[in-house]
């Protein structure tokens, strides 16, 4: 359930791997390619859950997960012995509430298995997957996960809820890298250092990161702020991470500041803007564009 940029590609990969697939989305037109490839259509979330042994949800966030599982009746429709795998970036508390209300007393199993790798990873079937839940259930259903992800980067990370937590920590650190890198590059360029020289120097130093070396490349050479992942979702994920800090009693001052910078970008550029749009905040404040002309031999 959930056939957006991520879920649509993941469902196609399950079909390609030979799994029988039943799909549901609030937009039936999103399922056209899946139905043409042999998937079955369910008219409602509850019908979809009742028809399957493994229910996979790939939804925008906790509010939608709770709406589908509780209010639309999907959790109640799951059969004893079936499994709900939530691959959304969501909150441990939401899944715990759903499990306690509808799953645990009926013998329905649950894995939280959020993903990293963006839409291109979903298309290619090379997602990283971080699964929390019973180890035996994870082992049994690993072939399902392998159809959607890179087998070398599918991990069982602990008991129920830990998959959500690991994914939130990955996103939190990535967004923090983005804000710190934006500030450093803008400051260095305004102070007179050539952007390409500055970046190469940072890459050669102990301060290097995967973000600096790889993830920001398309922005620096082509002005691509990555609209495949929207600012609205980035702010949702940051909010969940900051909330988790409050819930477990860990001060998260830096994370809260990163969230507020992202929310300023959301207010200024809108929810559909790309996840790297906070770089533009720094560019506009400094009156520059962070761009490196891509030469014919540039392999970065």
VEXDREN-2710 file (C-alpha; in Angstrom, 1 decimal):
% VEXDREN-2710
k/r/px/py/pz
1/UNK/0.0/0.0/0.0
2/UNK/1.4/3.3/-1.1
3/UNK/2.5/3.5/-4.8
4/UNK/4.4/6.8/-4.8
5/UNK/7.9/7.5/-6.0
6/UNK/9.3/4.8/-3.6
7/UNK/6.4/2.3/-3.1
8/UNK/5.5/2.1/-6.8
9/UNK/9.0/1.0/-7.8
10/UNK/9.3/-1.4/-4.8
11/UNK/6.0/-3.1/-5.8
12/UNK/7.3/-3.4/-9.4
13/UNK/10.5/-5.1/-8.1
14/UNK/8.4/-7.6/-6.1
15/UNK/6.5/-8.4/-9.3
16/UNK/9.7/-8.9/-11.2
17/UNK/11.0/-11.2/-8.5
18/UNK/8.0/-13.4/-9.0
19/UNK/5.9/-12.6/-5.9
20/UNK/2.1/-12.4/-6.3
21/UNK/1.3/-8.8/-5.5
22/UNK/-1.9/-7.1/-4.5
23/UNK/-1.8/-3.3/-4.5
24/UNK/-3.8/-0.4/-3.2
25/UNK/-3.4/3.4/-3.3
26/UNK/-5.7/6.4/-2.8
27/UNK/-5.1/7.0/-6.6
28/UNK/-6.0/4.0/-8.6
29/UNK/-4.2/5.4/-11.6
30/UNK/-0.9/5.0/-9.7
31/UNK/-1.4/1.2/-10.0
32/UNK/-1.8/1.1/-13.8
33/UNK/1.6/-0.3/-14.6
34/UNK/1.4/-2.8/-11.7
35/UNK/-1.9/-4.1/-12.9
36/UNK/-0.6/-4.4/-16.4
37/UNK/2.3/-6.4/-15.0
38/UNK/0.0/-8.9/-13.3
39/UNK/-0.7/-7.3/-9.9
40/UNK/-4.2/-7.6/-8.3
41/UNK/-6.1/-4.5/-7.2
42/UNK/-7.7/-4.1/-3.8
43/UNK/-10.5/-1.5/-3.5
44/UNK/-9.7/-0.6/0.0
45/UNK/-6.9/-0.7/2.6
46/UNK/-8.8/-3.4/4.5
47/UNK/-9.4/-5.5/1.4
48/UNK/-5.7/-5.3/0.6
49/UNK/-4.7/-6.4/4.1
50/UNK/-7.2/-9.3/4.1
51/UNK/-5.9/-10.6/0.8
52/UNK/-2.2/-11.1/1.7
53/UNK/0.2/-12.9/3.9
54/UNK/2.6/-10.0/4.0
55/UNK/1.3/-6.4/4.1
56/UNK/3.9/-3.8/3.1
57/UNK/3.1/-0.1/3.7
58/UNK/5.2/2.7/2.2
59/UNK/3.5/5.9/3.3
60/UNK/4.5/9.5/3.9
61/UNK/4.6/9.4/7.7
62/UNK/3.0/8.4/11.0
63/UNK/-0.2/10.2/10.4
64/UNK/-0.9/8.3/7.2
65/UNK/0.3/5.0/8.7
66/UNK/-2.1/5.3/11.6
67/UNK/-4.9/6.4/9.3
68/UNK/-4.5/3.3/7.0
69/UNK/-3.8/0.7/9.7
70/UNK/-6.3/1.9/12.3
71/UNK/-8.9/4.2/10.8
72/UNK/-9.2/2.4/7.4
73/UNK/-9.2/-1.0/9.0
74/UNK/-6.1/-2.6/7.5
75/UNK/-4.7/-3.8/10.9
76/UNK/-8.0/-5.4/11.9
77/UNK/-8.2/-7.1/8.5
78/UNK/-4.8/-8.8/8.8
79/UNK/-5.1/-12.6/9.4
80/UNK/-3.4/-14.4/12.3
81/UNK/0.0/-15.5/11.2
82/UNK/0.3/-12.7/8.6
83/UNK/3.0/-10.0/8.9
84/UNK/2.8/-6.2/8.5
85/UNK/6.1/-4.7/7.2
86/UNK/6.1/-1.0/7.5
87/UNK/8.8/0.5/5.2
88/UNK/7.7/4.1/5.9
89/UNK/9.9/6.6/7.7
90/UNK/7.7/6.7/10.8
91/UNK/7.8/6.8/14.6
92/UNK/8.3/3.8/17.0
93/UNK/5.4/5.1/19.1
94/UNK/3.0/5.0/16.2
95/UNK/3.8/1.4/15.3
96/UNK/3.7/0.3/19.0
97/UNK/0.3/1.8/19.4
98/UNK/-1.0/0.0/16.3
99/UNK/0.5/-3.3/17.4
100/UNK/-0.8/-3.0/20.9
101/UNK/-4.4/-2.2/19.7
102/UNK/-4.8/-4.5/16.8
103/UNK/-1.9/-7.0/16.2
104/UNK/-0.3/-8.5/19.3
105/UNK/-3.3/-10.2/20.7
106/UNK/-4.2/-11.8/17.4
107/UNK/-0.9/-13.4/16.4
108/UNK/-0.1/-10.8/13.6
109/UNK/3.6/-10.1/13.3
110/UNK/5.3/-6.8/12.6
111/UNK/8.6/-5.6/11.2
112/UNK/9.6/-2.0/10.8
113/UNK/11.9/-1.8/7.8
114/UNK/12.4/1.7/6.5
115/UNK/14.7/2.3/3.6
116/UNK/17.5/4.6/2.3
117/UNK/18.6/5.1/-1.3
118/UNK/16.0/7.6/-2.6
119/UNK/13.8/7.0/-5.7
120/UNK/16.7/5.8/-7.9
121/UNK/17.5/3.1/-5.4
122/UNK/13.8/2.0/-5.3
123/UNK/13.8/1.8/-9.1
124/UNK/17.0/-0.2/-9.3
125/UNK/16.1/-2.5/-6.4
126/UNK/19.3/-1.4/-4.5
127/UNK/17.7/0.2/-1.4
128/UNK/19.3/-0.1/2.0
129/UNK/16.8/-1.6/4.5
130/UNK/17.0/-1.4/8.3
131/UNK/14.7/-3.9/9.9
132/UNK/13.5/-4.0/13.5
133/UNK/11.5/-6.8/15.0
134/UNK/11.7/-10.5/15.8
135/UNK/14.9/-12.0/14.3
136/UNK/13.1/-15.2/13.2
137/UNK/10.5/-13.2/11.3
138/UNK/13.2/-11.1/9.7
139/UNK/15.0/-14.2/8.6
140/UNK/11.8/-15.8/7.2
141/UNK/10.9/-12.7/5.2
142/UNK/14.4/-11.6/4.1
143/UNK/13.7/-12.8/0.5
144/UNK/10.9/-10.3/0.3
145/UNK/13.2/-7.5/1.4
146/UNK/15.9/-8.7/-0.9
147/UNK/13.6/-8.3/-3.9
148/UNK/13.6/-4.5/-3.1
149/UNK/17.0/-3.9/-1.7
150/UNK/20.7/-4.6/-2.0
151/UNK/21.4/-7.9/-0.1
152/UNK/24.6/-6.6/1.2
153/UNK/22.9/-3.6/2.8
154/UNK/19.8/-5.2/4.4
155/UNK/20.3/-5.3/8.1
156/UNK/18.4/-6.6/11.2
157/UNK/19.1/-3.8/13.6
158/UNK/17.3/-5.0/16.7
159/UNK/13.8/-5.4/18.3
160/UNK/10.6/-3.7/17.2
161/UNK/11.1/0.0/16.6
162/UNK/14.8/0.1/16.1
163/UNK/14.4/0.1/12.3
164/UNK/12.5/3.4/12.5
165/UNK/15.1/4.8/14.9
166/UNK/18.1/3.9/12.7
167/UNK/16.4/5.5/9.7
168/UNK/15.7/8.7/11.6
169/UNK/19.3/8.9/12.7
170/UNK/20.5/8.4/9.2
171/UNK/18.3/11.2/7.9
172/UNK/19.2/13.5/10.8
173/UNK/22.9/13.1/10.2
174/UNK/22.5/13.6/6.5
175/UNK/20.5/16.8/6.9
176/UNK/23.1/18.0/9.5
177/UNK/25.8/17.3/6.9
178/UNK/23.9/19.4/4.4
179/UNK/23.5/22.4/6.7
180/UNK/27.1/22.3/7.9
181/UNK/28.5/21.9/4.3
182/UNK/26.3/24.8/3.0
183/UNK/27.7/27.1/5.7
184/UNK/31.3/26.1/5.2
185/UNK/31.3/26.4/1.4
186/UNK/29.4/29.7/1.5
187/UNK/31.8/31.1/4.2
188/UNK/34.9/30.0/2.4
189/UNK/33.8/31.3/-1.0
190/UNK/32.8/34.7/0.4
191/UNK/36.2/34.9/2.1
192/UNK/37.8/34.6/-1.3
193/UNK/38.6/30.9/-1.9
194/UNK/37.7/29.3/-5.2
195/UNK/34.8/26.9/-4.7
196/UNK/36.4/24.0/-6.5
197/UNK/39.7/24.5/-4.7
198/UNK/37.9/24.7/-1.3
199/UNK/35.9/21.5/-2.0
200/UNK/38.9/19.6/-3.2
201/UNK/40.9/20.7/-0.1
202/UNK/38.0/19.6/2.2
203/UNK/37.8/16.2/0.4
204/UNK/41.5/15.6/0.9
205/UNK/41.2/16.5/4.6
206/UNK/40.0/14.7/7.8
207/UNK/36.8/16.7/7.4
208/UNK/35.7/14.8/4.3
209/UNK/32.3/13.2/4.1
210/UNK/30.2/11.2/1.6
211/UNK/27.9/14.2/1.4
212/UNK/30.7/16.6/0.4
213/UNK/32.3/14.2/-2.0
214/UNK/29.3/12.7/-3.7
215/UNK/25.8/13.9/-2.6
216/UNK/26.2/17.6/-3.3
217/UNK/27.9/17.1/-6.7
218/UNK/24.8/17.5/-8.8
219/UNK/23.9/20.7/-7.0
220/UNK/27.3/22.2/-7.4
221/UNK/27.5/21.4/-11.1
222/UNK/23.9/21.6/-12.3
223/UNK/21.9/23.4/-9.6
224/UNK/20.0/20.3/-8.8
225/UNK/18.3/20.7/-5.3
226/UNK/16.9/17.1/-5.5
227/UNK/13.2/17.4/-5.9
228/UNK/12.9/13.6/-5.7
229/UNK/12.6/14.1/-1.9
230/UNK/10.4/17.0/-0.9
231/UNK/11.1/19.5/1.8
232/UNK/7.8/18.7/3.5
233/UNK/9.1/15.1/4.0
234/UNK/12.5/16.3/5.2
235/UNK/10.9/18.5/7.8
236/UNK/8.6/15.7/8.9
237/UNK/11.6/13.4/9.4
238/UNK/13.5/16.1/11.3
239/UNK/10.5/16.7/13.5
240/UNK/10.3/13.0/14.3
241/UNK/14.0/12.8/15.2
242/UNK/13.7/15.8/17.5
243/UNK/10.6/14.4/19.1
244/UNK/12.4/11.1/19.7
245/UNK/15.2/13.0/21.5
246/UNK/12.5/14.5/23.8
247/UNK/10.9/11.1/24.3
248/UNK/14.2/9.4/25.4
249/UNK/15.5/12.3/27.3
250/UNK/18.5/13.2/25.1
251/UNK/19.2/17.0/24.5
252/UNK/19.3/17.6/20.8
253/UNK/20.2/21.3/20.5
254/UNK/22.1/21.0/17.2
255/UNK/19.4/18.8/15.6
256/UNK/16.7/21.3/16.7
257/UNK/18.6/24.1/14.9
258/UNK/19.0/22.0/11.8
259/UNK/15.2/21.4/11.9
260/UNK/14.6/25.1/12.1
261/UNK/16.8/25.9/9.2
262/UNK/14.9/23.3/7.2
263/UNK/11.6/24.8/8.3
264/UNK/12.8/28.2/7.2
265/UNK/13.5/26.7/3.8
266/UNK/10.0/25.1/3.8
267/UNK/8.4/28.4/4.6
268/UNK/10.4/30.3/1.9
269/UNK/10.4/27.8/-1.0
270/UNK/7.4/25.5/-0.3
271/UNK/6.8/21.9/0.5
272/UNK/7.5/20.4/-3.0
273/UNK/11.0/22.1/-3.0
274/UNK/13.9/19.7/-3.1
275/UNK/15.6/18.4/0.1
276/UNK/18.8/20.4/-0.7
277/UNK/17.0/23.7/-0.9
278/UNK/18.5/24.9/2.4
279/UNK/21.7/25.4/0.4
280/UNK/19.9/28.1/-1.5
281/UNK/19.1/29.9/1.8
282/UNK/22.9/30.3/2.3
283/UNK/23.4/31.2/-1.4
284/UNK/20.8/34.0/-1.2
285/UNK/22.0/35.3/2.1
286/UNK/25.5/35.6/0.7
287/UNK/24.5/36.8/-2.7
288/UNK/26.4/34.0/-4.5
289/UNK/25.7/30.6/-6.3
290/UNK/27.7/27.6/-5.2
291/UNK/28.5/26.3/-8.7
292/UNK/31.5/24.4/-10.1
293/UNK/31.6/24.1/-14.0
294/UNK/31.7/20.5/-14.9
295/UNK/34.7/19.8/-17.1
296/UNK/34.7/17.0/-19.8
297/UNK/37.0/14.9/-17.6
298/UNK/35.3/15.5/-14.3
299/UNK/34.4/12.1/-12.9
300/UNK/33.0/13.3/-9.5
END
